[in-house]
């Protein structure tokens, strides 16, 4: 890399979220919205065409989810090559980076967890990448005992103040062959690096990135937000236990998680690192890797995380994610090279579907409620469109099945109560989407930080059976 921060944004603004929408995109989007709204208002037939198009789109999404379920059932993940137990094995040099800001509460726990990584210490290099103005976290990091391989790296002031900018600064200074990213609240499986390194060694240079599964655990039985915690955990399980493994088997690109992704350093540097202006730099990077002709894969050893917590904490985080998804869509629809029909399909089925679903959930709920209320007032049974009803029911059932499979895979439970509660959760996604659109217009590059607190000690009788087993061990 020629520069440590915001490198690729400066090199090519059109391929970075630094430019939210180009003039052509703004004009095209305005014409499409004006045309659709105008035609719908003036001609009922045009409105029917728009509605039918939406129904076809969401029916396709339901079919996609069913296909993912089928794929995960008939094609389980292949066994990872056996991890070498010989101390003389030539392990590649590994860099571990945690970009932190205002994380004094969880820093001791994070350092303890990073210290527990089972990898030859002489092949490890680590950076706690801290912002220059974060005096409290810098002092805490310098005062706390750390393994010799873990350094404190001060990121100089600059714009934008985002996690990917700090990661780029660390990338420019790392000496590893491989690099992985962890967040402040992460608890990675101690053997995760060995599994990833083994896969990279055995699968050749075309494999550029491996994503570890992220699992949500709830150690606080008196949680202030059990509803949000369980729904959030089910979302993660559907994504990391079913969707991403299936897409990996299908050799499709996918949006990465913001943590526990493992990269070949030369490839990451050749791509210019992360887009410092994209607030979901992980989603963007997965598709840039694909465009460059490389493969993405998944590994099995997880990283555990706590849920974000109650609505005042959940909402800003989800707003940032949806804002970043909108940025990613804007960037990747500006140019076509390297994408191909498989790439476009994957982008639409993941990032596009995530945005569209969040936008439409509350609208569907309001539509059904208004129809039911009107029918009650009129003293008759509500009349729902047969096709619309099929699309709605199919989509809901497919989403439930995906979550059920994912949670079971992660060792938890997902029952009827969780399924019914998800209907309310989906409406909250629409609230986050509305916030995301507003923030994209007025604060496109502002990073809504999620505050973290140290987790309590593990309880053997936890919600997730798999996590309880790990705690007992």
C-alpha positions in Angstrom: 0.0 0.0 0.0 1.3 3.5 -0.9 -0.6 5.1 2.0 -2.0 3.9 5.3 -5.4 5.5 5.4 -8.3 5.9 2.9 -5.9 4.7 0.2 -8.3 3.3 -2.3 -10.9 6.1 -1.8 -8.3 8.6 -3.0 -7.2 6.5 -5.9 -10.7 6.0 -7.3 -13.5 7.9 -5.8 -16.1 6.2 -8.0 -15.3 2.8 -6.5 -15.5 4.2 -3.0 -18.4 5.2 -0.7 -16.7 8.6 -0.5 -19.0 9.4 -3.4 -22.5 8.4 -2.2 -24.3 8.8 -5.6 -22.9 10.0 -8.9 -24.8 12.5 -11.0 -25.9 9.8 -13.3 -27.1 7.6 -10.4 -29.0 10.5 -8.8 -30.7 11.4 -12.1 -31.6 7.7 -12.8 -32.9 7.1 -9.4 -35.0 10.3 -9.5 -36.5 9.3 -12.9 -37.3 5.8 -11.8 -39.0 6.9 -8.6 -40.9 9.7 -10.3 -42.0 7.3 -13.1 -43.1 4.6 -10.8 -45.0 6.9 -8.4 -46.6 8.9 -11.3 -47.6 5.8 -13.2 -49.1 4.2 -10.1 -51.1 7.3 -9.2 -52.4 7.9 -12.7 -52.9 4.4 -14.1 -54.2 1.5 -11.9 -52.7 -1.0 -14.4 -49.2 0.5 -14.0 -49.6 0.1 -10.2 -50.6 -3.5 -10.7 -47.5 -4.1 -12.8 -45.3 -2.5 -10.0 -47.0 -4.6 -7.4 -46.6 -7.8 -9.5 -42.9 -7.0 -9.9 -42.4 -6.7 -6.2 -44.3 -9.9 -5.6 -42.1 -11.8 -8.1 -39.0 -10.3 -6.4 -40.0 -11.4 -2.9 -41.2 -14.8 -4.2 -37.7 -15.3 -5.7 -36.2 -14.4 -2.4 -38.3 -17.0 -0.6 -37.3 -19.6 -3.2 -33.6 -18.6 -2.7 -33.9 -19.2 1.0 -35.5 -22.6 0.5 -32.6 -23.4 -1.9 -30.1 -22.4 0.7 -31.7 -24.7 3.2 -31.8 -27.6 0.7 -28.1 -27.0 -0.1 -27.1 -27.0 3.5 -28.9 -30.2 4.0 -27.6 -32.2 1.0 -24.1 -30.7 1.0 -22.7 -30.3 4.5 -19.5 -28.4 4.9 -16.5 -30.5 3.9 -14.1 -31.4 6.6 -11.2 -29.0 7.2 -7.8 -30.5 6.5 -6.4 -31.8 9.8 -4.6 -29.1 11.8 -0.9 -29.9 12.1 0.1 -30.7 15.7 3.8 -30.9 15.1 5.6 -27.9 16.7 7.9 -27.8 13.7 5.1 -27.1 11.3 5.9 -24.1 9.1 3.0 -21.9 10.1 2.6 -18.6 8.1 3.1 -15.4 10.0 -0.2 -14.1 11.2 -1.3 -10.5 12.0 -4.2 -9.9 14.4 -5.8 -6.4 14.4 -8.4 -5.0 16.8 -9.4 -1.5 15.9 -10.9 0.1 19.1 -12.4 3.4 20.2 -13.5 4.2 23.7 -13.3 0.6 24.9 -11.7 0.8 28.3 -14.5 -1.4 29.8 -13.8 -4.4 27.6 -10.1 -4.0 26.9 -8.9 -6.3 29.8 -11.2 -9.0 28.6 -10.2 -8.6 25.0 -6.5 -8.8 25.8 -7.1 -11.9 27.9 -9.0 -13.6 25.0 -6.3 -12.6 22.4 -3.7 -14.0 24.7 -5.5 -17.3 24.6 -5.1 -17.7 20.9 -3.4 -21.1 20.2 -0.8 -20.2 17.5 3.0 -20.1 17.7 3.8 -16.8 19.4 6.9 -16.3 17.3 4.6 -16.4 14.2 2.1 -13.9 15.7 1.9 -10.1 15.4 -0.9 -8.1 16.8 -2.0 -4.5 16.9 -4.5 -2.7 19.1 -5.2 0.1 16.7 -6.4 3.1 18.8 -7.4 6.6 17.7 -5.0 9.3 18.8 -7.7 11.3 20.7 -8.8 8.2 22.7 -6.5 9.0 25.7 -8.3 6.7 28.1 -8.1 3.6 26.0 -4.5 4.3 25.0 -3.5 4.6 28.7 -5.4 1.5 29.6 -3.8 -0.5 26.8 -0.3 0.6 27.8 -0.9 -0.1 31.5 -2.4 -3.6 31.0 -0.1 -6.7 30.7 0.0 -7.9 27.1 1.8 -10.7 25.3 5.0 -9.7 23.6 3.5 -10.0 20.1 0.6 -7.6 20.8 1.5 -3.9 20.3 -0.4 -0.6 20.8 -0.7 1.2 17.5 -1.8 4.9 17.6 -3.8 5.9 14.5 -3.1 9.6 13.7 -6.0 12.1 13.4 -7.7 12.2 10.0 -10.9 11.8 8.1 -13.0 9.8 8.2 -12.8 8.5 11.7 -13.9 5.0 11.0 -12.9 1.5 11.8 -11.8 0.7 8.2 -9.4 3.7 8.2 -7.8 2.4 11.4 -7.5 -1.1 9.8 -5.8 0.4 6.7 -3.3 2.1 9.0 -2.5 -1.3 10.6 -2.4 -3.1 7.3 0.2 -0.7 6.0 2.5 -1.6 8.9 1.9 -5.4 9.3 4.4 -8.0 8.4 2.1 -11.0 8.4 1.4 -13.4 5.5 -2.2 -13.6 6.8 -4.3 -11.1 8.7 -7.5 -11.3 10.8 -9.7 -8.7 12.4 -11.4 -8.8 15.8 -13.8 -6.4 17.5 -13.6 -5.3 21.1 -16.3 -7.7 22.3 -15.1 -10.8 20.5 -14.2 -14.1 22.0 -12.6 -16.2 19.2 -12.1 -19.9 19.4 -8.5 -20.4 20.3 -7.8 -22.7 17.3 -9.5 -20.4 14.8 -6.2 -19.1 13.4 -4.8 -22.5 12.9 -7.9 -23.7 11.1 -7.8 -20.7 8.8 -4.0 -21.0 8.1 -4.5 -24.7 7.3 -7.2 -23.9 4.8 -5.1 -21.2 3.1 -2.1 -23.6 2.9 -4.2 -26.4 1.3 -6.4 -24.5 -1.0 -4.0 -22.4 -3.0 -3.7 -18.7 -3.9 -7.1 -18.3 -5.4 -8.7 -18.4 -1.9 -8.3 -14.8 -0.6 -10.6 -14.7 2.4 -12.2 -17.0 5.0 -15.1 -16.0 7.3 -15.5 -17.5 10.7 -19.1 -18.0 12.0 -20.2 -15.3 14.5 -22.4 -16.7 17.3 -24.4 -14.6 19.7 -24.5 -15.7 23.4 -26.5 -14.2 26.2 -24.8 -14.7 29.5 -26.9 -12.2 31.4 -30.1 -14.1 32.4 -31.7 -10.8 33.6 -31.2 -9.2 30.2 -33.1 -5.9 29.7 -33.8 -6.9 26.1 -34.5 -10.7 25.8 -36.7 -10.1 22.8 -34.1 -8.2 20.8 -31.3 -10.5 22.0 -33.0 -13.7 20.8 -34.0 -12.2 17.4 -30.5 -10.8 16.9 -29.0 -14.2 17.7 -31.4 -15.9 15.2 -30.5 -13.5 12.5 -26.8 -14.1 13.0 -27.4 -17.9 13.0 -29.3 -17.8 9.8 -26.5 -15.8 8.1 -23.4 -17.5 9.5 -24.6 -21.0 10.0 -26.7 -21.5 6.8 -26.5 -18.7 4.2 -22.7 -18.0 4.0 -21.7 -21.7 4.1 -24.2 -22.4 1.3 -22.9 -19.5 -0.8 -19.4 -20.7 -0.2 -20.2 -24.1 -1.5 -21.9 -22.5 -4.5 -18.7 -20.5 -5.1 -20.6 -17.2 -4.8 -19.4 -14.0 -3.3 -21.0 -12.8 -0.1 -20.9 -9.8 2.3 -18.3 -10.5 5.0 -19.0 -10.1 8.7 -17.3 -7.1 10.3 -15.0 -9.3 12.4 -13.3 -12.7 12.3 -12.5 -12.6 8.6 -9.1 -13.9 7.6 -7.2 -12.6 4.5 -4.1 -13.1 2.5 -2.1 -9.9 3.1 -0.8 -9.6 -0.5 -4.3 -9.8 -1.9 -5.7 -7.3 0.6 -2.9 -4.9 -0.2 -3.4 -5.3 -3.9 -7.0 -4.4 -3.5 -6.1 -1.2 -1.5 -7.4 -2.5 1.8 -10.8 -1.5 3.2 -12.9 1.4 1.9 -12.5 3.9 4.8 -15.6 5.7 3.7 -18.0 2.7 3.8 -19.6 2.1 7.2 -20.0 -1.6 6.3 -16.6 -2.0 4.8 -16.9 -5.7 5.3 -19.9 -6.1 2.9 -18.1 -4.0 0.3 -14.8 -5.9 0.5 -16.4 -9.3 -0.1 -17.6 -8.3 -3.5 -14.3 -6.4 -4.3 -12.5 -9.7 -3.7 -14.8 -11.5 -6.1 -14.4 -8.8 -8.8 -10.6 -9.3 -8.6 -11.0 -13.0 -9.4 -10.5 -14.5 -6.0 -12.6 -16.9 -3.9 -14.2 -16.5 -0.5 -14.8 -19.3 1.9 -15.9 -20.1 5.5 -14.4 -22.0 8.4 -16.1 -23.7 11.3 -14.4 -22.5 14.5 -16.6 -19.6 15.7 -16.2 -16.2 17.4 -18.6 -15.5 20.2 -20.2 -12.1 20.7 -22.8 -10.6 23.1 -25.9 -9.1 21.5 -26.0 -5.3 21.2 -28.6 -4.8 23.9 -31.8 -2.8 24.2 -33.4 -0.7 21.5 -31.3 2.5 22.1 -28.2 0.4 21.4 -29.6 -1.9 18.7 -31.1 0.9 16.6 -27.9 2.9 15.9 -26.0 -0.2 15.1 -28.7 -1.5 12.7 -29.0 2.0 11.2 -25.3 2.0 10.4 -25.5 -1.5 8.9 -28.3 -0.5 6.6 -26.7 2.8 5.7 -23.5 0.8 4.8 -25.6 -1.6 2.7 -27.0 1.3 0.8 -23.5 2.6 0.3 -22.3 -0.8 -1.0 -25.2 -1.0 -3.4 -24.5 2.5 -4.7 -20.8 1.7 -5.2 -21.1 -1.7 -6.8 -23.9 -0.7 -9.3 -21.6 2.1 -10.7 -19.4 -0.3 -12.6 -19.6 -3.8 -14.0 -16.2 -5.3 -14.5 -15.5 -8.6 -12.8 -19.0 -9.0 -11.4 -20.7 -11.4 -13.9 -24.2 -12.8 -13.5 -23.2 -14.8 -10.4 -21.8 -11.8 -8.7 -24.9 -9.7 -9.5 -27.2 -12.5 -8.2 -25.3 -12.8 -5.0 -25.3 -9.0 -4.4 -29.1 -8.9 -5.1 -29.8 -11.9 -2.8 -27.8 -10.6 0.1 -27.2 -6.8 0.3 -30.1 -6.0 -2.0 -32.6 -8.3 -0.3 -31.5 -7.0 3.1 -32.3 -3.4 2.2 -35.5 -4.2 0.3 -36.8 -6.4 3.1 -36.1 -3.8 5.8 -37.8 -1.2 3.6 -41.0 -3.2 3.0 -41.7 -5.0 6.4 -43.5 -2.2 8.1 -45.4 -1.3 4.9 -46.7 -4.8 4.6 -47.7 -4.9 8.3 -49.5 -1.5 7.9 -51.3 -2.7 4.8 -52.5 -5.9 6.4 -53.6 -4.0 9.5 -55.5 -1.4 7.5 -57.3 -4.1 5.5 -58.3 -6.0 8.6 -59.4 -2.8 10.3 -61.5 -1.7 7.3 -63.1 -5.1 7.1 -64.0 -5.0 10.8 -65.6 -1.6 10.5 -67.5 -2.8 7.4 -68.6 -6.0 9.1 -67.1 -8.4 6.6 -64.2 -10.7 6.3 -61.0 -9.1 5.0 -60.1 -9.8 1.4 -56.5 -10.4 0.6 -55.0 -10.9 -2.8 -54.4 -14.6 -3.4 -51.0 -14.0 -5.0 -50.1 -11.5 -2.4 -51.0 -13.8 0.4 -49.0 -16.7 -1.1 -46.0 -14.4 -1.5 -46.3 -13.1 2.1 -46.8 -16.5 3.7 -44.0 -18.1 1.6 -41.6 -15.4 2.5 -42.3 -15.6 6.2 -42.1 -19.4 6.4 -38.9 -19.4 4.4 -37.3 -16.9 6.8 -38.5 -18.9 9.8 -37.1 -22.1 8.5 -33.7 -20.5 7.7 -33.5 -19.1 11.3 -34.6 -22.4 12.8 -31.9 -24.3 10.9 -29.3 -21.7 11.8 -30.1 -21.6 15.5 -30.2 -25.4 15.8 -26.9 -25.5 14.0 -25.4 -23.1 16.5 -26.7 -25.2 19.4 -29.6 -23.1 20.4 -33.4 -23.2 20.2 -35.9 -21.3 18.1 -39.5 -22.0 18.8 -43.0 -20.8 17.9 -42.7 -17.8 20.2 -39.6 -16.7 18.5 -41.2 -17.0 15.1 -44.2 -14.9 16.1 -42.0 -12.3 17.8 -40.0 -12.0 14.6 -42.9 -10.2 13.0 -42.5 -7.3 15.4 -38.7 -7.4 15.0 -39.0 -7.1 11.3 -41.0 -3.9 11.7 -38.1 -2.5 13.8 -35.9 -3.1 10.8 -38.1 -0.7 8.8 -37.6 1.9 11.5 -33.8 1.4 11.2 -34.1 1.6 7.4 -35.8 5.0 7.6 -33.1 6.2 10.0 -30.5 4.9 7.6 -31.8 6.8 4.6 -31.9 10.0 6.5 -28.4 9.4 7.9 -27.1 8.6 4.4 -28.3 11.9 3.2 -27.0 14.1 6.0 -24.2 12.1 7.6 -23.1 9.4 5.1 -19.7 8.6 6.7 -20.5 9.1 10.4 -19.7 5.9 12.4 -22.4 5.1 14.9 -20.4 3.3 17.6 -21.9 0.5 19.7 -20.8 0.8 23.3 -19.7 -2.4 25.0 -19.4 -3.7 28.5 -17.4 -6.6 29.9 -19.3 -9.9 29.8 -20.0 -11.7 33.1 -18.3 -15.0 33.8 -19.9 -17.9 31.8 -22.7 -19.8 33.4 -23.0 -23.5 32.6 -26.7 -23.2 32.2 -26.8 -20.7 29.3 -29.3 -20.2 26.5 -27.1 -21.8 23.8 -26.3 -25.4 24.4 -23.1 -25.2 22.3 -21.8 -22.3 24.3 -22.6 -24.1 27.6 -20.6 -27.0 26.5 -17.6 -24.8 25.7 -17.9 -23.0 29.1 -18.0 -26.4 30.8 -14.8 -27.5 29.0 
